[in-house]
């Protein structure tokens, strides 16, 4: 997938947005506060009592991040600006997402922000919003064929590059290493970008003698299904594998379980999202790496863009765009920078406030590793 980017350093993106979008927050809606719920809201009464921004997150199963991090961080950003928001979760159901979107459109939101479940259903939602005169923002996932005014995410090709490069580092100098790739949902454009980045690193190794013995996508990022798919690929490979490229931490946990069952504990495995389980697995040697995406900065950038749209202001993306390959449209983009995390960097994620040491250092083995790597 081709992409035109002028990559933004996270802090730079945040600063630009803060200047453009948040300058008049003190003169906003005063004491109004953000609201969040898990069910569609009632239409607001006349007089401007409804939400100004509607946010629909995708699910609770693919990653712990959506409810544990994105939702509260988005709410905090809107609260700080005095903007009333309605933040809901589609729970992995496209029909539910459409219903929530319809309710928010009827409620009269000024901006609708979605992390789509797939591009086709997301594009339909954005078209409804456009017809109603509501501007949309793609959050985390680009909606191919959509009409979003802005796309706010991390540099997802870079995420894959970090996964591939670090897996190579973890596998080491093995001339004919056997690799299995477990990719994200085929309906998620991010998964396509992750794979693009990872393959850019791994393909030269395959040409030089490494062997890809399995490569499969996992529908809906389903963790249990990822374990089953991996077990089947491992069996087909004769029970031998030297490294596993896995798209996120949740699926990595299922892969690690299968590796232990097969007597292959310690085989390098990648991940993403810097979950407590993933970070713990890294510390004890079950996982090679994860990718940390500072969701708080992403949420703040997306909220600032939404606030700017509400206020009729321009959002400065420093010219960064991402190409919608279905429409060939260059979507103005805010792309933050991800970070590879191995054992030595786990303490940095804790220091950033994303997780706590108490969430990671939960077993005797993990506590010893936390002490060794300065996680506290």
C-alpha positions as CSV (number, residue, x, y, z in Angstrom):
1,X,0.0,0.0,0.0
2,X,1.5,3.3,-1.1
3,X,1.5,6.2,1.3
4,X,2.7,9.8,1.3
5,X,3.9,11.0,4.6
6,X,5.7,13.8,6.2
7,X,6.2,12.0,9.5
8,X,5.5,14.0,12.6
9,X,7.3,13.6,15.9
10,X,4.6,13.1,18.5
11,X,5.4,16.2,20.5
12,X,5.6,18.4,17.4
13,X,2.1,17.2,16.3
14,X,0.8,17.8,19.7
15,X,2.2,21.3,19.9
16,X,0.9,22.3,16.5
17,X,-2.6,21.0,17.4
18,X,-2.6,22.7,20.8
19,X,-1.9,26.1,19.2
20,X,-4.5,25.6,16.5
21,X,-7.3,23.9,18.2
22,X,-7.2,24.6,21.9
23,X,-6.5,28.3,22.1
24,X,-10.1,29.2,23.0
25,X,-10.9,26.4,25.3
26,X,-11.4,28.8,28.2
27,X,-14.1,30.4,26.2
28,X,-15.8,27.1,25.3
29,X,-18.8,25.6,27.0
30,X,-17.8,26.4,30.5
31,X,-18.7,23.7,33.0
32,X,-20.0,21.1,30.5
33,X,-18.3,17.8,30.9
34,X,-17.6,14.8,28.7
35,X,-19.9,11.8,29.0
36,X,-19.2,8.2,28.1
37,X,-21.5,5.2,27.9
38,X,-21.7,1.8,26.4
39,X,-25.2,2.1,24.9
40,X,-26.7,4.5,22.4
41,X,-27.6,7.9,23.9
42,X,-30.9,9.5,23.8
43,X,-31.4,12.4,21.4
44,X,-30.5,15.7,23.1
45,X,-33.2,18.2,23.9
46,X,-33.3,21.5,22.2
47,X,-31.0,24.2,23.5
48,X,-27.6,22.6,22.8
49,X,-27.7,20.1,25.6
50,X,-26.3,17.2,23.5
51,X,-22.8,16.0,22.8
52,X,-20.7,18.1,20.4
53,X,-18.5,15.1,19.5
54,X,-19.4,11.5,19.0
55,X,-16.7,8.8,19.3
56,X,-17.2,5.2,18.4
57,X,-14.4,2.7,19.5
58,X,-14.4,-0.7,17.8
59,X,-14.4,-3.5,20.4
60,X,-13.1,-4.8,23.7
61,X,-11.6,-8.1,22.5
62,X,-8.8,-7.2,20.0
63,X,-6.9,-5.1,22.5
64,X,-7.3,-3.9,26.1
65,X,-6.3,-0.4,24.9
66,X,-9.7,0.8,23.6
67,X,-11.5,0.8,27.0
68,X,-8.5,1.0,29.3
69,X,-6.7,3.8,27.5
70,X,-8.3,5.4,24.5
71,X,-11.6,6.0,26.1
72,X,-10.5,7.7,29.3
73,X,-7.7,9.7,27.5
74,X,-10.2,11.0,24.9
75,X,-12.6,11.9,27.7
76,X,-9.9,13.7,29.6
77,X,-9.0,15.7,26.6
78,X,-12.5,16.8,25.9
79,X,-13.1,17.5,29.6
80,X,-10.1,19.8,29.7
81,X,-11.5,21.8,26.7
82,X,-15.0,21.9,28.1
83,X,-16.3,20.0,25.1
84,X,-19.2,17.6,25.7
85,X,-18.5,14.1,24.2
86,X,-20.4,10.9,23.8
87,X,-17.9,8.0,23.7
88,X,-19.2,4.5,23.0
89,X,-17.9,1.1,22.0
90,X,-19.4,-1.0,19.2
91,X,-18.3,-4.3,20.9
92,X,-17.1,-5.8,17.6
93,X,-20.5,-5.5,16.0
94,X,-20.8,-3.6,12.7
95,X,-24.6,-3.3,13.1
96,X,-24.2,-1.9,16.6
97,X,-21.6,0.6,15.3
98,X,-24.0,1.8,12.6
99,X,-26.8,2.1,15.2
100,X,-24.6,4.2,17.5
101,X,-23.6,6.4,14.6
102,X,-27.2,6.9,13.6
103,X,-28.0,7.9,17.2
104,X,-25.1,10.4,17.3
105,X,-26.0,11.9,14.0
106,X,-29.6,12.4,15.2
107,X,-28.3,13.7,18.5
108,X,-26.7,16.5,16.4
109,X,-23.0,16.0,17.0
110,X,-20.7,18.4,15.1
111,X,-17.9,15.9,14.7
112,X,-18.0,12.1,14.5
113,X,-14.9,10.1,15.2
114,X,-14.7,6.4,14.5
115,X,-12.2,3.5,14.7
116,X,-13.9,1.3,12.1
117,X,-14.4,-2.4,12.2
118,X,-13.9,-2.6,8.5
119,X,-13.6,0.0,5.8
120,X,-16.9,-0.8,4.0
121,X,-19.1,-0.3,7.0
122,X,-17.0,2.7,8.2
123,X,-17.4,4.4,4.8
124,X,-21.2,4.0,5.0
125,X,-21.2,5.7,8.4
126,X,-19.0,8.5,7.1
127,X,-21.3,9.1,4.1
128,X,-24.3,9.3,6.4
129,X,-22.5,11.9,8.5
130,X,-21.4,13.8,5.5
131,X,-25.0,13.9,4.2
132,X,-26.0,15.3,7.5
133,X,-23.3,18.0,7.4
134,X,-21.2,16.4,10.1
135,X,-17.4,16.2,9.7
136,X,-15.6,12.9,10.5
137,X,-12.3,11.8,11.8
138,X,-10.7,8.4,11.3
139,X,-9.2,7.4,14.6
140,X,-6.4,4.9,14.6
141,X,-7.6,3.1,11.4
142,X,-8.0,4.7,8.0
143,X,-11.4,4.1,6.4
144,X,-10.7,3.2,2.8
145,X,-13.3,4.7,0.5
146,X,-14.3,7.0,3.3
147,X,-14.7,10.7,3.6
148,X,-12.9,11.6,6.8
149,X,-11.6,15.2,7.1
150,X,-8.6,13.9,9.0
151,X,-6.8,10.6,10.0
152,X,-5.2,10.4,13.4
153,X,-3.0,7.5,14.2
154,X,0.6,6.2,14.6
155,X,2.9,5.6,11.6
156,X,1.6,2.1,11.2
157,X,4.2,1.1,8.5
158,X,6.8,2.1,11.1
159,X,5.1,-0.2,13.7
160,X,5.7,-3.2,11.3
161,X,9.2,-2.1,10.6
162,X,10.0,-2.1,14.3
163,X,8.4,-5.6,14.7
164,X,10.4,-7.0,11.8
165,X,13.7,-5.5,12.6
166,X,13.5,-6.4,16.3
167,X,12.5,-10.0,15.5
168,X,15.6,-10.2,13.3
169,X,17.7,-9.0,16.2
170,X,16.1,-11.5,18.6
171,X,16.4,-14.5,16.3
172,X,20.1,-13.7,15.7
173,X,22.5,-15.1,13.2
174,X,20.7,-18.3,12.0
175,X,21.3,-18.9,8.3
176,X,18.1,-20.8,7.7
177,X,15.8,-19.6,10.5
178,X,12.2,-20.7,10.2
179,X,9.6,-17.9,10.7
180,X,5.8,-17.9,11.1
181,X,3.9,-14.7,10.6
182,X,0.6,-14.2,12.4
183,X,-1.1,-11.0,11.0
184,X,-4.0,-8.9,12.1
185,X,-7.5,-8.8,10.7
186,X,-7.6,-8.8,6.9
187,X,-10.4,-6.2,7.1
188,X,-8.2,-3.8,9.1
189,X,-6.1,-1.4,7.0
190,X,-3.7,-1.0,9.9
191,X,-3.0,-4.8,9.7
192,X,-2.1,-4.3,6.0
193,X,0.3,-1.5,7.0
194,X,1.9,-3.5,9.8
195,X,2.6,-6.3,7.5
196,X,4.0,-4.0,4.8
197,X,6.5,-2.6,7.3
198,X,7.4,-6.0,8.8
199,X,7.9,-7.6,5.3
200,X,10.2,-4.7,4.3
201,X,12.5,-6.0,7.0
202,X,12.0,-9.7,6.7
203,X,11.9,-10.2,2.9
204,X,15.7,-9.6,2.5
205,X,16.3,-12.2,5.2
206,X,14.0,-14.7,3.3
207,X,16.0,-14.0,0.1
208,X,19.2,-14.6,2.1
209,X,18.1,-18.0,3.4
210,X,15.5,-17.6,6.1
211,X,12.4,-19.6,5.5
212,X,8.8,-18.4,5.9
213,X,7.0,-21.6,7.0
214,X,3.6,-19.9,7.8
215,X,1.9,-16.7,7.0
216,X,-1.8,-16.1,7.9
217,X,-4.2,-13.3,9.0
218,X,-6.5,-13.7,12.0
219,X,-10.1,-12.7,11.5
220,X,-11.2,-9.9,13.9
221,X,-7.9,-10.0,15.7
222,X,-9.3,-12.9,17.7
223,X,-6.8,-14.1,20.3
224,X,-8.1,-17.6,20.6
225,X,-8.3,-18.1,16.9
226,X,-4.7,-16.8,16.6
227,X,-3.6,-19.6,18.9
228,X,-5.4,-22.2,16.8
229,X,-4.0,-20.9,13.5
230,X,-0.5,-20.8,14.9
231,X,-0.8,-24.4,16.2
232,X,-1.8,-25.6,12.8
233,X,1.0,-23.7,11.1
234,X,3.5,-25.0,13.6
235,X,2.3,-28.6,13.0
236,X,2.6,-28.1,9.2
237,X,6.2,-26.8,9.7
238,X,7.1,-30.0,11.5
239,X,6.9,-28.5,15.0
240,X,10.0,-26.3,14.3
241,X,10.1,-22.5,14.3
242,X,12.8,-20.0,15.2
243,X,10.7,-16.8,15.4
244,X,7.1,-15.7,15.2
245,X,6.1,-12.3,13.9
246,X,2.8,-11.6,15.7
247,X,0.9,-8.4,15.1
248,X,-0.2,-7.6,18.7
249,X,0.2,-8.6,22.3
250,X,-3.1,-10.3,22.7
251,X,-2.5,-12.8,19.9
252,X,1.1,-13.1,21.1
253,X,-0.1,-14.5,24.4
254,X,-2.0,-17.3,22.6
255,X,1.1,-18.0,20.5
256,X,3.3,-18.2,23.6
257,X,0.9,-20.7,25.1
258,X,1.2,-22.9,22.1
259,X,5.0,-22.6,22.0
260,X,5.2,-23.7,25.7
261,X,2.9,-26.6,25.0
262,X,5.2,-27.6,22.1
263,X,8.3,-27.3,24.3
264,X,9.5,-24.2,22.5
265,X,9.5,-21.7,25.4
266,X,11.7,-18.7,24.7
267,X,11.2,-18.7,20.9
268,X,11.2,-15.0,19.9
269,X,7.7,-13.5,19.5
270,X,6.8,-10.0,18.6
271,X,3.8,-8.0,19.8
272,X,2.2,-4.5,19.9
273,X,0.3,-2.3,22.3
274,X,2.6,-2.6,25.4
275,X,-0.1,-4.4,27.4
276,X,0.7,-5.5,31.0
277,X,0.7,-9.1,29.8
278,X,3.0,-8.4,26.9
279,X,5.4,-6.4,29.0
280,X,5.5,-9.1,31.6
281,X,6.2,-11.7,28.9
282,X,9.1,-9.6,27.7
283,X,10.6,-9.4,31.1
284,X,10.5,-13.1,31.7
285,X,11.8,-14.0,28.3
286,X,8.6,-15.3,26.6
287,X,8.2,-12.4,24.2
288,X,10.9,-10.7,22.2
289,X,9.3,-7.2,22.0
290,X,6.3,-5.1,21.8
291,X,5.5,-1.7,20.2
292,X,4.5,1.1,22.5
293,X,2.1,3.7,21.1
294,X,1.6,6.6,23.4
295,X,-2.2,6.5,23.2
296,X,-2.5,9.5,25.5
297,X,-0.8,11.6,22.8
298,X,-2.9,10.1,20.0
299,X,-6.1,10.7,21.9
300,X,-5.1,14.3,22.7
301,X,-4.2,15.0,19.0
302,X,-7.5,13.5,17.8
303,X,-9.5,15.5,20.4
304,X,-7.6,18.7,19.4
305,X,-8.5,18.1,15.8
306,X,-12.2,17.5,16.6
307,X,-12.3,20.7,18.7
308,X,-10.7,22.7,15.9
309,X,-13.4,21.4,13.5
310,X,-16.2,22.3,16.0
311,X,-14.7,25.8,16.2
312,X,-14.3,26.2,12.4
313,X,-10.5,26.3,12.7
314,X,-7.8,24.7,10.5
315,X,-5.9,21.7,11.7
316,X,-2.2,22.0,10.9
317,X,-0.9,18.5,9.9
318,X,2.4,20.0,8.5
319,X,1.4,18.6,5.1
320,X,1.3,14.9,6.2
321,X,-1.1,12.7,4.2
322,X,-2.0,9.1,3.9
323,X,-3.3,7.7,0.6
324,X,-6.7,6.1,0.4
325,X,-5.9,3.4,-2.1
326,X,-9.6,3.0,-3.0
327,X,-10.2,6.6,-3.9
328,X,-6.6,7.8,-4.5
329,X,-7.5,10.6,-2.1
330,X,-4.7,12.0,0.1
331,X,-6.2,12.2,3.6
332,X,-4.7,14.9,5.8
333,X,-3.0,12.9,8.6
334,X,-1.5,13.3,12.1
335,X,0.9,10.4,12.4
336,X,2.7,9.9,15.7
337,X,5.9,7.9,16.2
338,X,5.8,4.4,17.8
339,X,8.6,2.9,20.0
340,X,10.0,-0.6,20.1
341,X,10.1,-2.0,23.6
342,X,12.4,-4.8,24.9
343,X,13.2,-5.7,28.4
344,X,15.5,-2.7,29.0
345,X,12.7,-0.3,27.9
346,X,9.8,-1.7,29.9
347,X,10.6,0.8,32.7
348,X,10.1,3.6,30.2
349,X,6.5,2.6,29.5
350,X,5.9,2.5,33.3
351,X,7.5,5.9,33.7
352,X,5.2,7.3,31.0
353,X,2.2,6.2,33.2
354,X,0.8,3.8,30.6
355,X,0.9,0.8,33.0
356,X,2.1,0.4,36.6
357,X,4.7,-1.9,38.0
358,X,2.0,-3.5,40.1
359,X,0.2,-4.6,36.9
360,X,3.4,-6.2,35.5
361,X,5.3,-7.6,38.5
362,X,2.6,-10.1,39.5
363,X,4.5,-13.4,39.8
364,X,7.7,-14.4,41.5
365,X,9.5,-14.7,38.2
366,X,8.1,-11.3,37.0
367,X,9.1,-9.6,40.3
368,X,12.7,-10.8,40.0
369,X,12.8,-9.6,36.4
370,X,11.3,-6.2,37.4
371,X,14.1,-5.8,39.9
372,X,16.7,-6.8,37.3
373,X,15.4,-4.3,34.8
374,X,14.6,-1.5,37.2
375,X,10.8,-1.6,36.8
376,X,9.2,0.1,39.8
